[in-house]
Amino acid sequence: MGVSHISNRSGRQSRWTRRGLLAAFGAAPAAALAGCGGAADGSPAADGKDATGSARTVTDRKATIAVTPASGTRKAGFDSPVEVTVTDGTLASVTVTGNDGSTLSGSYDDARTTWTSAKNPYSGTKYTVTARAKGAAEETVSTFTTKSPGATFVGYFTPEANSTSGVGMPVSIDFTHAVRDRAAVQRAITVTAEPAVEVVGHWFGDTRLDFRPETYWAAGTKITLSLRLKDVEGADGVYGVQSKDVTFHIGREQISTVDLATKEMTVQRDGRTLATYPVSGGNARHTTWSGIMVISERFKRTRMESSTVGLGDEYDIPDVPHAQRLTTSGTFVHGNYWASTSVFGHQNTSHGCVGLHDAKGASDSSVAGYEFYESSMLGDVVIVKNSGERTVEPSNGLNGWNLSWADWKAGSAVQVRGGFTG
């Protein structure tokens, strides 16, 4: 608008002039707002501020994944689980694989921002952790190696893997180091049977753990021993190293009863009498243990020396035939060729063993010692009664059957369902 004159002679503005100026200058702010780079519709301005002049909030941060133990760690501990966390995102997948082929499973928290392994990593193992955040195109790969334990222990088990034994054979484990945390070690060992039966562990001191059911195993039972001792701390700073499954089998049922009053042994196979043999047991000075005993070793011929059982130089027989061990302390049921045949069934003349008539050389199949040996196997039960001696200690050989079921369970270190179990 052109205005050539804005005042009159008296120095006052005219009313139309004032209105014209207001109209002209009042329209300018609206035109200026309409011309500001899209600010009129509330969209962000080019300078990073919104319509009010405030700074924008950035919401598109990149998800960051962290792994514990940290990537590159060479001597990581193996007493804590592996943990994967993400910030500014959620976890889509996590896998943890060891160089031994093992994997660690785990679970996410409710927000899927943390993943924790269900078990601790194994010692002496290199692990690769692969994780991906939801929406991310690339995976995060992290590696670490756990340290090896300083001191270790193993458990030597009886019977041998894949062997077949008699119905009295317990699963017996001897440890190479004294176990202080019996519960931790026992929890890492399970013994299961097919057909199923409750199997319970019992400690004999701090280096031996045996497992058995309430009564003898059923003939034909399949037994599985699962050792999960690797990295279990049995004593301060002493860790197990085994992780394996072992299978045993139970054969037919054979139970032999030695009555030293009648000096006779009756052999029963699967509930039927297989044979009856005249025997000779321990004399009055060297009585035979009584009770339930299990055959733990078998020798077609072996040397027996009295000095090895604390009897000085009373005997030294280099070729005792058909010897089957019943106790750790030296009780055997064996063939005897040096005594008169009239002894068997009539006199107890031995130094504590149970003897059957036999022939020198262990090759005569017609004698009782040969026949009984050939009919027997490891794990068969031999019961001795009327010997004049007390019951054998359950730890003396594989003879835990001399404990009642209640006493056996009381020797377990693991308690569940109101009782103890293996």
C-alpha positions as CSV (number, residue, x, y, z in Angstrom):
1,M,0.0,0.0,0.0
2,G,1.3,3.4,-0.9
3,V,0.7,6.2,1.7
4,S,1.9,9.6,0.6
5,H,0.5,11.6,3.4
6,I,0.0,10.4,7.0
7,S,-0.8,13.5,8.9
8,N,-3.0,16.5,8.5
9,R,-2.3,20.0,9.2
10,S,-3.1,19.7,12.8
11,G,-0.5,16.8,13.3
12,R,-3.1,14.1,14.0
13,Q,-3.5,10.9,12.1
14,S,-6.8,10.4,10.3
15,R,-8.9,7.4,11.3
16,W,-8.8,5.8,7.9
17,T,-5.0,6.1,7.9
18,R,-4.7,4.4,11.3
19,R,-7.0,1.6,10.2
20,G,-5.0,1.2,7.0
21,L,-1.7,0.9,8.9
22,L,-3.1,-1.7,11.3
23,A,-4.5,-3.7,8.5
24,A,-1.2,-3.6,6.6
25,F,1.0,-4.5,9.6
26,G,-1.5,-6.9,11.2
27,A,-1.4,-9.2,8.2
28,A,2.4,-9.5,8.1
29,P,2.8,-12.1,11.0
30,A,0.3,-14.5,9.4
31,A,2.1,-14.3,6.1
32,A,5.4,-14.9,7.8
33,L,4.2,-18.1,9.7
34,A,2.7,-19.4,6.5
35,G,6.0,-19.2,4.8
36,C,8.1,-21.1,7.5
37,G,9.3,-24.5,6.1
38,G,6.3,-26.6,7.1
39,A,6.1,-25.4,10.7
40,A,2.5,-24.4,10.2
41,D,1.4,-28.1,10.1
42,G,3.4,-29.1,13.2
43,S,6.1,-31.2,11.4
44,P,9.7,-31.0,12.5
45,A,11.8,-28.1,11.4
46,A,15.0,-28.5,9.5
47,D,17.0,-27.3,12.5
48,G,16.1,-30.3,14.7
49,K,13.4,-28.5,16.8
50,D,9.7,-29.0,16.9
51,A,7.1,-26.3,16.4
52,T,7.5,-25.1,19.9
53,G,11.3,-24.7,19.6
54,S,12.1,-27.8,21.8
55,A,14.8,-30.4,20.8
56,R,13.5,-33.7,19.2
57,T,13.7,-37.0,21.2
58,V,15.8,-39.7,19.5
59,T,14.0,-43.2,19.7
60,D,15.9,-45.2,17.2
61,R,19.0,-46.3,19.3
62,K,20.8,-49.5,18.2
63,A,20.4,-52.6,20.5
64,T,23.6,-53.5,22.4
65,I,24.3,-57.1,23.5
66,A,26.6,-58.0,26.3
67,V,27.9,-61.5,27.4
68,T,29.1,-62.7,30.8
69,P,31.9,-64.0,30.9
70,A,33.2,-61.3,28.6
71,S,34.4,-62.1,25.1
72,G,38.0,-63.1,25.0
73,T,38.2,-64.3,28.6
74,R,40.7,-67.1,28.8
75,K,40.3,-68.4,32.4
76,A,36.7,-67.8,33.1
77,G,35.1,-69.4,36.2
78,F,32.8,-72.4,35.8
79,D,30.8,-71.9,39.0
80,S,28.3,-69.4,37.6
81,P,25.9,-69.5,34.6
82,V,26.4,-67.8,31.3
83,E,24.4,-64.6,31.0
84,V,23.4,-62.6,27.9
85,T,21.8,-59.1,28.2
86,V,20.5,-56.5,25.7
87,T,20.0,-52.8,26.1
88,D,17.6,-50.8,23.9
89,G,16.0,-53.9,22.5
90,T,14.9,-57.5,23.1
91,L,16.6,-60.8,22.5
92,A,15.5,-62.9,19.6
93,S,17.9,-65.9,19.9
94,V,20.8,-67.1,22.0
95,T,22.9,-70.3,21.5
96,V,25.9,-71.4,23.5
97,T,28.1,-74.2,22.1
98,G,31.3,-75.7,23.6
99,N,34.2,-77.0,21.6
100,D,33.5,-80.4,23.0
101,G,30.2,-80.5,21.1
102,S,28.1,-79.7,24.2
103,T,25.5,-77.0,24.3
104,L,24.1,-74.9,27.2
105,S,20.3,-74.4,27.2
106,G,18.8,-71.5,29.1
107,S,15.8,-69.2,29.5
108,Y,14.8,-65.6,29.0
109,D,13.4,-63.3,31.6
110,D,9.8,-61.9,31.1
111,A,11.1,-58.9,29.2
112,R,13.4,-60.9,27.0
113,T,16.3,-58.6,27.9
114,T,18.3,-61.3,29.7
115,W,19.1,-64.9,28.9
116,T,20.6,-67.2,31.6
117,S,22.0,-70.7,31.1
118,A,20.3,-73.4,33.0
119,K,23.6,-74.9,34.1
120,N,27.1,-73.6,34.6
121,P,29.7,-74.0,31.8
122,Y,32.1,-76.9,32.0
123,S,35.7,-76.4,33.0
124,G,38.5,-76.4,30.5
125,T,36.1,-75.7,27.6
126,K,36.0,-73.0,24.9
127,Y,32.5,-71.6,24.3
128,T,31.0,-69.6,21.5
129,V,27.9,-67.5,22.3
130,T,25.8,-66.4,19.3
131,A,23.0,-63.9,20.1
132,R,20.7,-61.7,18.0
133,A,18.5,-58.8,19.0
134,K,14.9,-58.6,17.6
135,G,15.0,-56.7,14.3
136,A,18.7,-56.7,14.0
137,A,20.3,-57.9,10.8
138,E,23.5,-59.2,12.3
139,E,24.3,-61.6,15.1
140,T,26.7,-60.9,18.0
141,V,29.3,-63.6,18.4
142,S,31.4,-63.9,21.6
143,T,33.9,-66.5,22.8
144,F,35.4,-67.4,26.2
145,T,37.4,-70.3,27.7
146,T,36.8,-71.6,31.2
147,K,39.8,-72.5,33.4
148,S,40.7,-76.0,34.3
149,P,40.2,-77.2,38.0
150,G,43.4,-77.6,40.0
151,A,42.6,-80.9,41.8
152,T,40.2,-83.6,40.6
153,F,38.6,-86.9,41.6
154,V,37.0,-89.8,39.8
155,G,34.8,-92.7,40.9
156,Y,35.7,-96.3,39.9
157,F,32.5,-98.3,39.6
158,T,31.5,-101.9,40.0
159,P,30.3,-103.9,38.1
160,E,32.0,-103.3,34.7
161,A,30.2,-101.6,31.9
162,N,28.0,-103.9,29.8
163,S,28.6,-106.8,32.1
164,T,26.0,-109.3,33.4
165,S,25.9,-110.1,37.2
166,G,24.0,-112.0,39.7
167,V,21.0,-110.5,41.6
168,G,23.0,-109.5,44.6
169,M,25.4,-107.2,42.8
170,P,25.2,-103.6,44.1
171,V,26.4,-100.6,42.1
172,S,29.5,-99.6,44.1
173,I,31.6,-96.5,43.5
174,D,35.1,-95.9,45.0
175,F,36.3,-92.3,44.9
176,T,40.0,-91.4,44.5
177,H,39.6,-88.5,47.0
178,A,37.7,-88.2,50.2
179,V,34.3,-86.6,49.6
180,R,33.3,-83.8,52.0
181,D,30.2,-82.7,50.3
182,R,28.4,-86.0,50.1
183,A,25.1,-84.6,49.1
184,A,26.5,-82.7,46.1
185,V,28.3,-85.8,44.9
186,Q,25.3,-88.1,45.4
187,R,23.0,-85.7,43.6
188,A,25.3,-86.0,40.6
189,I,24.9,-89.8,40.5
190,T,21.7,-91.6,39.6
191,V,21.0,-95.4,39.3
192,T,17.9,-96.4,37.5
193,A,16.4,-99.9,36.8
194,E,14.2,-101.5,34.2
195,P,11.8,-102.8,35.4
196,A,11.6,-99.8,37.7
197,V,12.4,-100.1,41.4
198,E,13.5,-97.6,44.0
199,V,17.3,-97.5,44.2
200,V,19.0,-95.8,47.2
201,G,22.6,-94.8,47.8
202,H,24.5,-95.5,51.0
203,W,27.8,-94.1,52.1
204,F,30.5,-96.3,53.6
205,G,32.9,-93.7,54.8
206,D,34.0,-90.8,52.7
207,T,35.3,-92.6,49.6
208,R,32.7,-95.2,48.9
209,L,29.0,-95.0,47.8
210,D,26.9,-98.1,47.0
211,F,23.4,-98.3,45.5
212,R,20.9,-101.1,45.8
213,P,17.1,-101.7,45.9
214,E,15.2,-102.9,49.0
215,T,15.5,-106.6,47.9
216,Y,17.7,-108.3,45.4
217,W,17.4,-107.2,41.7
218,A,14.9,-109.0,39.6
219,A,16.4,-111.4,37.1
220,G,16.8,-109.7,33.7
221,T,17.0,-106.2,35.1
222,K,18.8,-103.5,33.1
223,I,20.6,-101.0,35.3
224,T,21.9,-97.6,34.2
225,L,24.4,-95.6,36.1
226,S,24.5,-91.9,35.2
227,L,27.6,-90.0,36.4
228,R,27.4,-86.2,36.2
229,L,30.4,-85.5,38.4
230,K,32.2,-83.1,36.1
231,D,32.9,-79.9,37.9
232,V,31.0,-81.1,41.1
233,E,33.1,-79.9,44.1
234,G,33.5,-83.0,46.2
235,A,35.9,-81.3,48.6
236,D,37.4,-77.8,48.9
237,G,38.9,-77.1,45.5
238,V,38.6,-80.7,44.3
239,Y,36.3,-81.3,41.4
240,G,34.9,-84.3,39.6
241,V,35.7,-85.0,35.9
242,Q,33.3,-87.7,34.8
243,S,30.1,-87.3,32.7
244,K,29.0,-90.6,31.3
245,D,26.2,-93.2,31.3
246,V,27.0,-96.9,32.0
247,T,24.7,-99.9,31.6
248,F,24.8,-103.2,33.5
249,H,22.6,-106.3,33.3
250,I,21.3,-108.8,35.8
251,G,21.2,-112.4,34.8
252,R,19.5,-115.3,36.3
253,E,18.9,-115.5,40.1
254,Q,21.3,-117.8,42.0
255,I,21.3,-117.9,45.8
256,S,23.4,-120.4,47.7
257,T,23.0,-121.2,51.4
258,V,25.8,-122.6,53.4
259,D,24.7,-124.2,56.6
260,L,27.9,-124.9,58.7
261,A,25.9,-126.9,61.2
262,T,25.1,-129.5,58.6
263,K,28.2,-128.7,56.6
264,E,26.2,-128.5,53.4
265,M,25.6,-125.9,50.7
266,T,22.3,-125.7,48.8
267,V,22.3,-123.9,45.4
268,Q,19.0,-122.5,44.2
269,R,18.6,-121.2,40.6
270,D,15.5,-119.1,39.9
271,G,13.8,-120.6,43.0
272,R,14.6,-124.2,42.2
273,T,17.3,-126.4,43.8
274,L,20.1,-126.8,41.4
275,A,22.6,-128.7,43.5
276,T,23.6,-129.6,47.0
277,Y,27.3,-129.9,48.0
278,P,29.1,-131.1,51.1
279,V,31.4,-128.3,52.4
280,S,33.9,-127.5,55.2
281,G,33.9,-124.2,56.9
282,G,36.1,-122.3,59.4
283,N,37.3,-124.2,62.5
284,A,36.7,-123.2,66.1
285,R,39.7,-120.8,66.0
286,H,39.0,-119.3,62.6
287,T,35.2,-119.2,62.2
288,T,33.5,-118.1,59.0
289,W,31.6,-114.9,58.8
290,S,27.9,-115.4,58.9
291,G,25.4,-113.4,56.9
292,I,24.6,-112.4,53.3
293,M,27.7,-112.2,51.0
294,V,28.1,-111.4,47.3
295,I,30.7,-112.9,45.0
296,S,33.0,-110.0,44.1
297,E,36.0,-111.7,42.4
298,R,36.5,-115.0,40.6
299,F,39.8,-116.9,39.9
300,K,40.2,-120.2,38.2
301,R,43.4,-120.6,40.2
302,T,45.0,-118.2,42.7
303,R,47.6,-118.1,45.4
304,M,46.6,-117.9,49.0
305,E,49.0,-116.8,51.7
306,S,48.1,-116.6,55.4
307,S,50.4,-113.6,55.9
308,T,48.1,-111.5,53.8
309,V,45.2,-112.0,56.2
310,G,47.1,-111.6,59.4
311,L,47.7,-115.3,60.1
312,G,51.5,-115.4,59.9
313,D,53.0,-118.3,58.0
314,E,50.2,-120.9,58.7
315,Y,49.7,-121.6,55.0
316,D,50.9,-120.7,51.5
317,I,49.0,-122.5,48.7
318,P,50.1,-121.4,45.2
319,D,47.3,-122.9,43.1
320,V,44.0,-122.8,45.0
321,P,41.3,-123.8,42.4
322,H,38.0,-122.2,41.7
323,A,38.3,-119.4,44.2
324,Q,35.4,-116.8,44.5
325,R,35.8,-113.9,46.9
326,L,33.1,-113.1,49.5
327,T,34.8,-110.4,51.6
328,T,37.5,-107.9,51.3
329,S,39.2,-109.4,54.4
330,G,39.8,-112.7,52.6
331,T,36.8,-115.0,52.9
332,F,36.4,-117.2,49.8
333,V,34.3,-120.1,48.7
334,H,36.9,-122.2,46.8
335,G,37.9,-125.7,45.8
336,N,40.2,-127.7,48.1
337,Y,42.4,-130.6,46.8
338,W,44.7,-131.0,49.8
339,A,42.1,-132.1,52.4
340,S,40.7,-135.7,52.5
341,T,37.3,-136.2,50.8
342,S,36.0,-137.4,54.2
343,V,36.3,-133.8,55.6
344,F,33.6,-132.3,53.4
345,G,30.2,-132.6,54.9
346,H,31.7,-133.8,58.3
347,Q,34.2,-131.3,59.7
348,N,34.9,-127.6,59.7
349,T,38.6,-127.4,59.2
350,S,39.4,-124.2,57.3
351,H,40.9,-120.8,58.3
352,G,37.5,-119.2,57.6
353,C,36.8,-120.0,54.0
354,V,34.1,-122.3,52.7
355,G,35.8,-125.3,50.9
356,L,34.4,-127.8,48.4
357,H,36.2,-130.9,47.2
358,D,38.3,-130.2,44.1
359,A,41.2,-131.5,42.1
360,K,44.7,-130.0,41.7
361,G,44.9,-128.1,38.4
362,A,41.2,-127.0,38.4
363,S,40.4,-129.1,35.3
364,D,38.4,-132.0,36.7
365,S,34.8,-131.3,35.8
366,S,33.5,-134.1,38.0
367,V,34.2,-132.5,41.4
368,A,32.1,-130.1,43.4
369,G,34.5,-127.2,43.3
370,Y,34.5,-127.2,39.5
371,E,30.8,-127.6,39.2
372,F,29.9,-124.7,41.6
373,Y,32.5,-122.4,40.0
374,E,31.1,-123.0,36.5
375,S,27.5,-122.4,37.7
376,S,28.4,-119.1,39.4
377,M,28.9,-115.5,38.3
378,L,29.9,-112.2,39.9
379,G,27.1,-110.8,42.0
380,D,25.7,-114.2,43.0
381,V,24.5,-114.4,46.6
382,V,26.1,-116.8,49.2
383,I,24.4,-116.9,52.6
384,V,26.3,-118.4,55.5
385,K,24.5,-119.5,58.7
386,N,25.3,-121.4,61.9
387,S,29.0,-120.6,61.6
388,G,29.5,-119.5,65.2
389,E,30.6,-116.1,64.0
390,R,28.8,-112.7,64.0
391,T,27.4,-111.2,60.9
392,V,29.9,-109.8,58.4
393,E,30.2,-106.0,58.3
394,P,28.2,-104.6,55.4
395,S,31.3,-102.7,54.1
396,N,33.5,-105.8,54.1
397,G,33.0,-106.7,50.5
398,L,29.8,-106.0,48.5
399,N,27.7,-107.1,51.5
400,G,25.3,-104.2,52.1
401,W,22.4,-106.6,52.1
402,N,23.1,-107.2,55.8
403,L,21.6,-103.8,56.6
404,S,17.8,-103.4,56.9
405,W,16.2,-101.1,54.4
406,A,15.7,-98.4,57.0
407,D,19.3,-98.5,58.0
408,W,20.4,-98.5,54.4
409,K,18.4,-95.4,53.6
410,A,19.7,-93.7,56.7
411,G,23.2,-93.8,55.1
412,S,22.1,-91.7,52.2
413,A,23.1,-88.0,52.0
414,V,20.1,-87.0,49.8
415,Q,16.7,-86.6,51.3
416,V,13.4,-86.4,49.3
417,R,9.8,-87.1,49.9
418,G,10.3,-87.7,53.6
419,G,13.0,-90.3,53.0
420,F,16.4,-90.8,51.5
421,T,17.0,-91.8,48.0
422,G,19.9,-92.1,45.5
